[in-house]
Every structure is written in structure tokens, then in C-alpha cells.
Amino acid sequence: MKKFIRYLIPCLVLFMLAIQVSSDVFVWTDEDGFRHFSNIAPSLEADDAKILGKEIQNQISDDRPFQVLKVYDGDSLLVKGLDLTLKIRMVGIDAPETGGRSNPGQPYSKKAHLYLNRLVKDRSVTLKSYGLGGYNRILAEVFTTGGTNVNLEMVKMGLAEVYQGSTPKHFDTAPYVAAQTRARNNRIGMWAQGSRYKSPRQWRKENPRK
């Protein structure tokens, strides 16, 4: 009976963790010493799992520096800080899609990727977090050490549009819409395509990943 109770208690604890709201981020180290994070409760083997609580999430938005390790495309990147490695989805914007092996990608996708890479790769940035988005990525505004809002900069340069889906409750889209209007009116970046322009959202529908 005691043995049964000893195994039952961890199971109940993990069950409670599993029903936490989606804003919880679980952090654990596997048997090979690699650190992981996820908004899904880990397996029973991850006995050192802990929730990245509000205190840590607040630190992400508290001018704590993160080093940019990799830029995936024009609106997502990988950063390291607070003893964590996090995938970031730049909130409020949508850059041209890079495509896959058999697809050359959307026009201006390479320019968006290269420009973002030039702005932040191997540099220190701060994040204003808006919680978790899809694929276990932190939704965030990214700022350079000089205070430049990188998300907004991508829109100003015509290398990303304002995200057409829903955005976090407290995210202010007004400066992004204004920047997009100016870029579009002046045919900056991808807006130079005129009537040939397709939003990343439309492009994804027409070119689903295989």
C-alpha cells in the first residue's frame, strides 16, 4: 500500500500540472543534460520538471538581456538567457514565408531573413513577452540595446506586414498599422510588388508545407 501511495502522489502532481492553463511553461533537463521547455507537461521521467512561473515570465519582460543565437526567418528567432534557450515568435508581424526544400519561398522572404539577421544575430536584445504562441514559441516584441523595436522596424522596412490573425489582449497594433500604411503608400520593400503582392497568410494557404 505504501509503495502504491508513493507512486500515486507524483502521478497526481503531474496530473495537476497537465491541466494548468496554456500560459505555463515547463522546464526540465533530460538524462543527457539538455534543457527543455514546453507548454505541455513533461513525462514522468522528467522528475525535476518545474513551471516557469509568472516571476520568470516577468523577468523576460524586465529588461533582462538575451543573446540571439539564430534567426530562422523574418519573424522568428532563437535566444538564450535566464539559463533558458527560447524560441521567439515576433508578435504582431508576419514576414514573407521562406518556403521549403522544393519551394523557393515567397518574394522578399530572403531579404526579410537577411535584414533581421543583420539587426540581431549574435547581439544582445531584450524582450517584451506576451505569453506563448503556437509551436511552444514565446510571443514577444524584440528590442535592441539601443531601444529599437525590431518588430516595428521590420514593418517600417516593408519586410513584414501586420499580423492578420488575433493578437494578445494588451498588444498595441496602432503603431504597426501606421508603419504599414506608410510603407505601403511609399512602396517600400515587398510593397513594391503592387497588385502582385500576396500576404504571408494567403501564400501559406496556396503553398501548404508538405
Secondary structure in CASP SS format (residue, H / E / C, confidence):
PFRMAT SS
TARGET T0000
AUTHOR 0000-0000-0000
METHOD secondary structure of the structure
MODEL  1
M C 1.00
K H 1.00
K H 1.00
F H 1.00
I H 1.00
R H 1.00
Y H 1.00
L H 1.00
I H 1.00
P H 1.00
C H 1.00
L H 1.00
V H 1.00
L H 1.00
F H 1.00
M H 1.00
L H 1.00
A H 1.00
I C 1.00
Q C 1.00
V C 1.00
S C 1.00
S C 1.00
D C 1.00
V E 1.00
F E 1.00
V E 1.00
W E 1.00
T E 1.00
D C 1.00
E C 1.00
D C 1.00
G C 1.00
F C 1.00
R E 1.00
H E 1.00
F E 1.00
S E 1.00
N C 1.00
I C 1.00
A C 1.00
P C 1.00
S C 1.00
L C 1.00
E C 1.00
A C 1.00
D C 1.00
D C 1.00
A C 1.00
K E 1.00
I E 1.00
L E 1.00
G C 1.00
K H 1.00
E H 1.00
I H 1.00
Q H 1.00
N H 1.00
Q H 1.00
I H 1.00
S C 1.00
D C 1.00
D C 1.00
R C 1.00
P C 1.00
F E 1.00
Q E 1.00
V E 1.00
L E 1.00
K E 1.00
V E 1.00
Y C 1.00
D C 1.00
G C 1.00
D C 1.00
S E 1.00
L E 1.00
L E 1.00
V E 1.00
K E 1.00
G E 1.00
L C 1.00
D C 1.00
L E 1.00
T E 1.00
L E 1.00
K E 1.00
I E 1.00
R E 1.00
M E 1.00
V C 1.00
G C 1.00
I E 1.00
D E 1.00
A C 1.00
P C 1.00
E C 1.00
T C 1.00
G C 1.00
G C 1.00
R C 1.00
S C 1.00
N C 1.00
P C 1.00
G C 1.00
Q C 1.00
P C 1.00
Y C 1.00
S H 1.00
K H 1.00
K H 1.00
A H 1.00
H H 1.00
L H 1.00
Y H 1.00
L H 1.00
N H 1.00
R H 1.00
L H 1.00
V H 1.00
K C 1.00
D C 1.00
R C 1.00
S E 1.00
V E 1.00
T E 1.00
L E 1.00
K E 1.00
S E 1.00
Y E 1.00
G E 1.00
L E 1.00
G C 1.00
G H 1.00
Y H 1.00
N H 1.00
R C 1.00
I E 1.00
L E 1.00
A E 1.00
E E 1.00
V E 1.00
F E 1.00
T E 1.00
T C 1.00
G C 1.00
G C 1.00
T C 1.00
N E 1.00
V H 1.00
N H 1.00
L H 1.00
E H 1.00
M H 1.00
V H 1.00
K H 1.00
M C 1.00
G C 1.00
L C 1.00
A C 1.00
E E 1.00
V E 1.00
Y C 1.00
Q C 1.00
G C 1.00
S C 1.00
T C 1.00
P C 1.00
K C 1.00
H C 1.00
F C 1.00
D C 1.00
T C 1.00
A H 1.00
P H 1.00
Y H 1.00
V H 1.00
A H 1.00
A H 1.00
Q H 1.00
T H 1.00
R H 1.00
A H 1.00
R H 1.00
N H 1.00
N C 1.00
R C 1.00
I C 1.00
G H 1.00
M H 1.00
W H 1.00
A H 1.00
Q H 1.00
G H 1.00
S H 1.00
R H 1.00
Y C 1.00
K C 1.00
S C 1.00
P H 1.00
R H 1.00
Q H 1.00
W H 1.00
R H 1.00
K H 1.00
E H 1.00
N C 1.00
P C 1.00
R C 1.00
K C 1.00
END
